Amino acid sequence: MAIDNQLSAGTATTPKAQLPKGKTEVKILMIHGYTQSGALFRAKTRALEKLLAKVLSSVSLHPTLIYPTGPNRLLPRDIPGFIPKDDGDDDEQGDSWAWFRKDESSGQYRLFDQGMDTIAAVIRESGGIDGVVGFSQGGFMAGAVASALEETRAPPEGPDGDWARKLREANGGKGLKFAVPYSGFYAPVESLQWLYEPKIKTPTLHYLGSLDTVVEESRSMGLVDRCEQPVVITHPGGHHVPVSKEWVMPLAGFIKQHAEVKLQAGL
């Protein structure tokens, strides 16, 4: 699978290699977690990417994984576990990014629209996507993107729904074939409840870590419970994306199942 290196925040890899003969491309948006970047997320999931390509190639599917970077740069003091330096120089900029920032006093998601605008731009540049995978904060975003793109779901009128209309325009008005949140969660933000009522119809596969202490199981189950037909896999690890064959094979099977169903239906 030929995929270029990540660029700056708000951009993503753009596949330049020609589609192998006889293969059907499946474009998958890969949304990183809080404090990560597209480049770091790809580095952490490189084994998953290679195995996915190998397995899906046997059924004539060619996965193209697209790794954007969130638009909100984080300072060291914004990162959990931060310890101030003795010299007080805590404003150096690193390669840590977020899709939004939670306001601890109000619970609102600041800069959320900006994050979604970045995703819409990447979808547009990619010529649309078929599915989405996300980790942690990206897992929440994956569920939100899938829900917002459902053709039967009506976004709010006015500014609260503008980001969703931009997403739909970017993806040509088409819904997704699948969504896969790793350590994802439900957002108890009033302005986003339309994403969960009614339940998300897009096929979803949820990975939960039995030892995850960052996103508690109850938060992940909050998202699971708001999906119509969720599939849940629990791995015996913590807050990460498992990339060994044992845990990638269910992902490959899930993608194969839902990509092929839509292809056979002519959708």
C-alpha positions, -999 to 999 in steps of 0.1 A, spaced: 0 0 0 16 32 -11 8 61 12 28 94 15 42 107 47 20 131 68 21 168 62 13 196 85 -18 199 107 -50 198 88 -36 179 59 -34 142 53 -17 115 33 -28 114 -3 -24 81 -21 -5 86 -54 0 50 -66 -24 36 -92 -51 13 -80 -40 -23 -86 -58 -40 -115 -89 -58 -105 -90 -43 -70 -118 -21 -55 -105 8 -34 -118 12 1 -109 46 15 -106 47 53 -102 79 73 -79 72 103 -85 97 131 -59 100 158 -63 105 195 -57 135 218 -20 145 219 -12 125 188 -8 135 151 -16 117 118 21 107 114 23 93 150 -10 74 146 2 59 114 35 49 130 16 32 158 -8 14 134 17 5 107 15 -32 114 -23 -30 113 -21 -12 80 2 -38 64 -19 -68 76 -51 -52 65 -38 -46 30 -26 -82 28 -58 -98 41 -82 -76 20 -61 -80 -11 -72 -117 -12 -108 -106 -17 -100 -79 -43 -103 -50 -19 -75 -23 -17 -76 -3 15 -63 33 13 -57 46 48 -58 84 52 -42 99 83 -51 136 89 -38 157 118 -61 177 141 -60 215 138 -55 223 175 -18 223 186 -13 214 222 14 229 245 32 206 271 9 219 299 -21 207 279 -10 171 280 -21 148 309 7 140 333 25 173 325 53 182 350 65 219 348 101 225 340 124 241 365 132 270 342 95 277 336 97 273 298 66 253 293 54 269 260 76 250 235 56 236 206 57 199 199 39 175 176 8 171 198 -26 179 184 -63 176 192 -96 177 174 -112 198 201 -107 209 237 -130 201 265 -140 230 287 -138 214 322 -161 240 338 -190 238 312 -183 204 296 -186 219 262 -163 209 233 -144 240 223 -130 242 187 -151 212 178 -164 228 146 -128 236 136 -119 200 140 -148 188 119 -140 214 92 -105 199 90 -120 165 85 -144 177 59 -115 193 40 -95 160 41 -126 140 29 -131 165 0 -94 163 -10 -96 125 -9 -126 124 -32 -148 110 -4 -143 81 20 -160 47 26 -153 42 63 -137 57 94 -115 44 122 -107 64 153 -88 61 185 -99 77 219 -109 113 211 -107 101 175 -130 72 184 -156 97 195 -150 117 162 -154 85 142 -189 79 157 -198 115 151 -187 116 115 -205 83 107 -237 96 123 -236 130 107 -232 115 73 -263 93 76 -287 104 49 -318 99 70 -305 120 99 -314 157 100 -287 181 113 -298 211 134 -307 243 115 -283 272 118 -247 273 130 -250 241 152 -255 220 121 -231 238 96 -202 214 103 -224 184 94 -236 200 62 -200 206 52 -191 169 59 -220 158 37 -210 180 9 -175 168 11 -186 131 9 -210 137 -19 -240 132 3 -231 95 8 -232 77 42 -203 55 54 -202 17 51 -187 12 85 -171 30 115 -146 15 140 -140 33 173 -111 22 195 -116 33 231 -143 56 217 -169 74 239 -202 91 239 -203 129 242 -228 141 268 -230 175 251 -265 188 245 -258 203 211 -246 169 199 -275 147 211 -290 147 176 -261 124 166 -274 97 190 -312 101 187 -322 80 169 -293 55 173 -264 54 149 -274 31 120 -240 28 104 -224 -6 111 -200 -2 140 -172 -23 155 -160 -12 189 -127 -21 205 -124 -18 242 -93 -24 264 -100 -43 296 -72 -25 313 -80 10 298 -77 35 326 -80 66 303 -114 60 288 -135 40 313 -156 12 300 -188 30 310 -179 59 287 -172 35 258 -204 16 264 -222 49 263 -213 50 226 -220 13 221 -255 17 235 -263 45 211 -255 23 180 -282 2 164 -262 -30 158 -228 -26 175 -202 -53 175 -179 -52 206 -145 -67 210 -126 -65 243 -88 -69 242 -67 -76 273 -48 -44 271 -49 -7 280 -54 25 261 -40 16 227 -49 1 193 -40 -36 193 -21 -44 161 -13 -81 163 -30 -105 139 -54 -118 165 -70 -83 168 -67 -71 132 -84 -101 117 -118 -92 131 -113 -56 117 -105 -70 83 -135 -93 84 -158 -64 94 -145 -42 66 -148 -70 41 -184 -78 52 -197 -42 49 -177 -30 19 -187 -61 -1 -224 -58 9 -225 -22 -4 -206 -31 -36 -230 -59 -44 -259 -36 -38 -245 -12 -63 -241 15 -36 
